[in-house]
Amino acid sequence: MSPAVPQTTVAQVTVVETLRIGGPDEGPYLFSDIRGLAPGSNGSVLVLDYKAQEIRLFDNQGRFVKRVARRGSGPGEIADANGLLVAPNGEIWVNDPENSRWSVFSPNGDFVRQHILPINSYAYVWAAMIDASGIIHDPVFVTSAGGRRSMVRRVRSNGQVIDSLPARECERRGTGDQGPYFVAQGKTGGGTLQIPFLPAPVSVFDRRGFVWCSSRDRYEILQVRVERGDTVRKVTLDASPLPVPKAERDSEVSRVRVWFTKIGAPEPDYSRIPSVKPPIQTIDVDNIGRLWVRRPTADSRRTTFDLWEERATRPVTVVVPWRLNSFFHPVIRGDTLLTWAMDEDDVPFVVRGVLRR
């Protein structure tokens, strides 16, 4: 295992916008809840809007071409799709839990085939990965006598399940005995709600056969082999905590209060909300294996990443001039970044940019 322990960053680069789709425009250019993006052929872009349950294709100038998929249960239709993946051959894979299938489209947006299989896990955005050989790594839950376990189901491109491996995750630290959630039981229901700003583990697949994970209680990220579970690299950085602004904390307290009131439960102990933010928001890995660590910033109008080259001992700071959703993983290929962001009125738009060094 080779550690990387830098003290300061050595360079800063910015991302320059090259394409924008959406915003306040009407019709197919108006997005409500983007859950998937995929580069198509000749610079085109496919966008999955969760609320509308549509996949829309736009050309390399951002002009609407066609609706690739609509809401429904027939071949090529979607009902509860929450993510897109791009295979090495350019095919676009769509996760559709309600229809218990994965649908596959060509880079031009034409329906190719579907694979029927049980989908027993769910997330805000599909957290799967297609590796360099075309194998899908899909997070699932497996229930046995010992309880429910997180596993990774590996599936070939023909829909054949290969096996299931234990999920490789970093340990949960810094959350106390109660975990990182508020637990509620009220008159109209119950459940859990993640405590704002409390560190909880995050992980992301690397198409070369690794998982990167962080406990997020400090700036430490581990690179772990999917099959063997051994740690091959540790990335660390001295990072000063960023205080939670009062207005931001008050906003989160209000959001939690609304949820508890809605289910008729007593309000929780708000003192469990930390006064500082975790040093890591989330982590991403691009197509050539570079690690992107998203950092909290005092400027809500932009996003900051630490970019770690494969053998680097110090990161490069990448400043992105958009407000990105912390739950959505951008699609990063080389020096091109494809993601979605929010404008000043909280209207989502799709944006593509390139690194300017």
SULNORCOR-V115275 format. One record per residue. N is the residue number from 0. SS is DSSP state (a for helix, b for strand, c for the rest). PSI is psi in whole degrees, -180 to 180 (NA if undefined). Layout:
BEGIN
n->N ss->SS psi->PSI
n->N ss->SS psi->PSI
END
This chain:
BEGIN
n->0 ss->c psi->130
n->1 ss->b psi->114
n->2 ss->b psi->156
n->3 ss->b psi->113
n->4 ss->b psi->79
n->5 ss->b psi->166
n->6 ss->c psi->-37
n->7 ss->c psi->159
n->8 ss->c psi->159
n->9 ss->c psi->-12
n->10 ss->b psi->160
n->11 ss->b psi->133
n->12 ss->b psi->160
n->13 ss->b psi->161
n->14 ss->b psi->126
n->15 ss->b psi->127
n->16 ss->b psi->131
n->17 ss->b psi->-15
n->18 ss->b psi->137
n->19 ss->b psi->134
n->20 ss->b psi->128
n->21 ss->b psi->-154
n->22 ss->c psi->-139
n->23 ss->c psi->0
n->24 ss->c psi->157
n->25 ss->c psi->178
n->26 ss->a psi->-143
n->27 ss->a psi->-12
n->28 ss->a psi->-6
n->29 ss->c psi->118
n->30 ss->c psi->148
n->31 ss->c psi->-42
n->32 ss->c psi->89
n->33 ss->b psi->124
n->34 ss->b psi->-2
n->35 ss->b psi->140
n->36 ss->b psi->145
n->37 ss->b psi->133
n->38 ss->b psi->133
n->39 ss->c psi->-152
n->40 ss->a psi->148
n->41 ss->a psi->37
n->42 ss->a psi->8
n->43 ss->c psi->168
n->44 ss->b psi->133
n->45 ss->b psi->135
n->46 ss->b psi->127
n->47 ss->b psi->117
n->48 ss->b psi->114
n->49 ss->c psi->-46
n->50 ss->c psi->-43
n->51 ss->c psi->-18
n->52 ss->c psi->59
n->53 ss->b psi->146
n->54 ss->b psi->122
n->55 ss->b psi->142
n->56 ss->b psi->130
n->57 ss->b psi->145
n->58 ss->c psi->-176
n->59 ss->c psi->-6
n->60 ss->c psi->4
n->61 ss->c psi->12
n->62 ss->c psi->138
n->63 ss->b psi->132
n->64 ss->b psi->-55
n->65 ss->b psi->165
n->66 ss->b psi->116
n->67 ss->b psi->-39
n->68 ss->b psi->145
n->69 ss->c psi->171
n->70 ss->b psi->134
n->71 ss->c psi->-177
n->72 ss->c psi->-1
n->73 ss->c psi->171
n->74 ss->c psi->131
n->75 ss->c psi->1
n->76 ss->c psi->163
n->77 ss->b psi->155
n->78 ss->c psi->-33
n->79 ss->c psi->35
n->80 ss->b psi->137
n->81 ss->b psi->21
n->82 ss->b psi->154
n->83 ss->b psi->145
n->84 ss->b psi->149
n->85 ss->b psi->123
n->86 ss->c psi->163
n->87 ss->c psi->-29
n->88 ss->c psi->5
n->89 ss->c psi->-9
n->90 ss->c psi->148
n->91 ss->b psi->122
n->92 ss->b psi->137
n->93 ss->b psi->129
n->94 ss->b psi->125
n->95 ss->b psi->82
n->96 ss->a psi->-40
n->97 ss->a psi->-34
n->98 ss->a psi->3
n->99 ss->c psi->53
n->100 ss->b psi->163
n->101 ss->b psi->131
n->102 ss->b psi->145
n->103 ss->b psi->133
n->104 ss->b psi->155
n->105 ss->c psi->165
n->106 ss->c psi->-18
n->107 ss->c psi->0
n->108 ss->c psi->13
n->109 ss->c psi->138
n->110 ss->b psi->133
n->111 ss->b psi->-53
n->112 ss->b psi->176
n->113 ss->b psi->156
n->114 ss->b psi->117
n->115 ss->b psi->127
n->116 ss->c psi->151
n->117 ss->c psi->137
n->118 ss->c psi->102
n->119 ss->c psi->24
n->120 ss->c psi->161
n->121 ss->c psi->148
n->122 ss->c psi->169
n->123 ss->c psi->-46
n->124 ss->c psi->138
n->125 ss->c psi->122
n->126 ss->c psi->21
n->127 ss->c psi->177
n->128 ss->b psi->146
n->129 ss->b psi->121
n->130 ss->c psi->-179
n->131 ss->c psi->-21
n->132 ss->c psi->2
n->133 ss->c psi->8
n->134 ss->c psi->131
n->135 ss->b psi->131
n->136 ss->b psi->110
n->137 ss->b psi->118
n->138 ss->b psi->130
n->139 ss->b psi->167
n->140 ss->b psi->136
n->141 ss->b psi->124
n->142 ss->b psi->130
n->143 ss->b psi->-172
n->144 ss->c psi->-27
n->145 ss->c psi->2
n->146 ss->b psi->-166
n->147 ss->b psi->129
n->148 ss->b psi->148
n->149 ss->b psi->128
n->150 ss->b psi->169
n->151 ss->b psi->113
n->152 ss->b psi->128
n->153 ss->b psi->128
n->154 ss->b psi->135
n->155 ss->c psi->166
n->156 ss->c psi->-13
n->157 ss->c psi->6
n->158 ss->c psi->-1
n->159 ss->c psi->126
n->160 ss->b psi->128
n->161 ss->b psi->-57
n->162 ss->b psi->-177
n->163 ss->b psi->131
n->164 ss->b psi->153
n->165 ss->b psi->140
n->166 ss->c psi->134
n->167 ss->c psi->111
n->168 ss->c psi->152
n->169 ss->c psi->153
n->170 ss->c psi->155
n->171 ss->c psi->121
n->172 ss->c psi->155
n->173 ss->c psi->17
n->174 ss->c psi->-3
n->175 ss->c psi->180
n->176 ss->c psi->-23
n->177 ss->c psi->-7
n->178 ss->c psi->179
n->179 ss->c psi->28
n->180 ss->b psi->149
n->181 ss->b psi->132
n->182 ss->b psi->131
n->183 ss->b psi->146
n->184 ss->b psi->112
n->185 ss->c psi->-170
n->186 ss->c psi->-31
n->187 ss->c psi->8
n->188 ss->c psi->-172
n->189 ss->b psi->-178
n->190 ss->b psi->-167
n->191 ss->b psi->153
n->192 ss->b psi->126
n->193 ss->b psi->135
n->194 ss->c psi->125
n->195 ss->c psi->137
n->196 ss->c psi->1
n->197 ss->c psi->131
n->198 ss->c psi->134
n->199 ss->c psi->147
n->200 ss->c psi->145
n->201 ss->b psi->154
n->202 ss->b psi->160
n->203 ss->b psi->143
n->204 ss->b psi->149
n->205 ss->b psi->123
n->206 ss->c psi->-8
n->207 ss->c psi->5
n->208 ss->c psi->24
n->209 ss->b psi->165
n->210 ss->b psi->135
n->211 ss->b psi->135
n->212 ss->b psi->158
n->213 ss->b psi->140
n->214 ss->c psi->-21
n->215 ss->c psi->3
n->216 ss->c psi->-15
n->217 ss->c psi->169
n->218 ss->c psi->90
n->219 ss->b psi->125
n->220 ss->b psi->134
n->221 ss->b psi->140
n->222 ss->b psi->119
n->223 ss->b psi->139
n->224 ss->b psi->135
n->225 ss->c psi->-45
n->226 ss->c psi->-49
n->227 ss->c psi->-25
n->228 ss->c psi->9
n->229 ss->c psi->146
n->230 ss->b psi->127
n->231 ss->b psi->-15
n->232 ss->b psi->145
n->233 ss->b psi->128
n->234 ss->b psi->124
n->235 ss->b psi->159
n->236 ss->b psi->138
n->237 ss->c psi->117
n->238 ss->c psi->123
n->239 ss->c psi->136
n->240 ss->c psi->147
n->241 ss->b psi->122
n->242 ss->b psi->149
n->243 ss->c psi->118
n->244 ss->c psi->147
n->245 ss->a psi->-43
n->246 ss->a psi->-38
n->247 ss->a psi->-41
n->248 ss->a psi->-44
n->249 ss->a psi->-38
n->250 ss->a psi->-41
n->251 ss->a psi->-40
n->252 ss->a psi->-41
n->253 ss->a psi->-42
n->254 ss->a psi->-44
n->255 ss->a psi->-42
n->256 ss->a psi->-42
n->257 ss->a psi->-42
n->258 ss->a psi->-45
n->259 ss->a psi->-39
n->260 ss->a psi->-38
n->261 ss->a psi->-37
n->262 ss->c psi->3
n->263 ss->c psi->37
n->264 ss->c psi->151
n->265 ss->c psi->149
n->266 ss->c psi->150
n->267 ss->c psi->-178
n->268 ss->c psi->100
n->269 ss->a psi->-12
n->270 ss->a psi->-13
n->271 ss->a psi->-13
n->272 ss->c psi->122
n->273 ss->c psi->160
n->274 ss->c psi->-9
n->275 ss->b psi->157
n->276 ss->b psi->152
n->277 ss->c psi->148
n->278 ss->c psi->-13
n->279 ss->c psi->130
n->280 ss->c psi->-55
n->281 ss->b psi->176
n->282 ss->b psi->150
n->283 ss->b psi->159
n->284 ss->b psi->133
n->285 ss->c psi->-175
n->286 ss->c psi->-11
n->287 ss->c psi->15
n->288 ss->c psi->10
n->289 ss->c psi->143
n->290 ss->b psi->130
n->291 ss->b psi->116
n->292 ss->b psi->115
n->293 ss->b psi->126
n->294 ss->b psi->148
n->295 ss->c psi->148
n->296 ss->c psi->152
n->297 ss->c psi->-17
n->298 ss->c psi->105
n->299 ss->c psi->-7
n->300 ss->c psi->-7
n->301 ss->c psi->170
n->302 ss->b psi->142
n->303 ss->b psi->133
n->304 ss->b psi->149
n->305 ss->b psi->122
n->306 ss->b psi->118
n->307 ss->b psi->114
n->308 ss->c psi->165
n->309 ss->c psi->-41
n->310 ss->c psi->18
n->311 ss->c psi->149
n->312 ss->c psi->-5
n->313 ss->c psi->145
n->314 ss->c psi->165
n->315 ss->b psi->135
n->316 ss->b psi->126
n->317 ss->b psi->120
n->318 ss->b psi->120
n->319 ss->b psi->124
n->320 ss->c psi->35
n->321 ss->c psi->159
n->322 ss->b psi->106
n->323 ss->b psi->151
n->324 ss->c psi->129
n->325 ss->c psi->-11
n->326 ss->c psi->-6
n->327 ss->c psi->132
n->328 ss->c psi->120
n->329 ss->c psi->157
n->330 ss->b psi->116
n->331 ss->b psi->119
n->332 ss->b psi->109
n->333 ss->c psi->-125
n->334 ss->c psi->15
n->335 ss->b psi->132
n->336 ss->b psi->126
n->337 ss->b psi->124
n->338 ss->b psi->-172
n->339 ss->b psi->155
n->340 ss->b psi->177
n->341 ss->b psi->138
n->342 ss->c psi->-173
n->343 ss->c psi->-23
n->344 ss->c psi->15
n->345 ss->c psi->29
n->346 ss->c psi->127
n->347 ss->b psi->148
n->348 ss->b psi->153
n->349 ss->b psi->140
n->350 ss->b psi->144
n->351 ss->b psi->141
n->352 ss->b psi->166
n->353 ss->b psi->150
n->354 ss->b psi->132
n->355 ss->b psi->112
n->356 ss->c psi->NA
END
